[in-house]
Amino acid sequence: MAYRDMSDETRIQFRRSEIVEKDTIYTAASDIYVAFIGQGLVNDDNYKEMMKKSVNQAIDLALVTDMVVATAGEKGQSF
């Protein structure tokens, strides 16, 4: 599970150990937001809402990724 502390790092729990990847969720959120802009979905009236949506989707992506990786690890699957 990903969480944010006071440092500049995003921590993701992985098979009982912790992987630290700096700015992972921020990068994903930025990429998602840029995609929304590219699709013409962001305007002056909704840009804050779309930023929040981007961050929420990035967090969801990190959580699902963590779950899939953990499940694959339990099944002995390789990547």
Buried (B, 14 or more C-beta within 10 A) or exposed (E): EBEEEEEEEBBBEBEEEEEEEEEBBBEBBBEBBEEBBEEEEBEEEEBEEBBEBBBEBBBEBBBEBBEEBBEEBEEEEEE
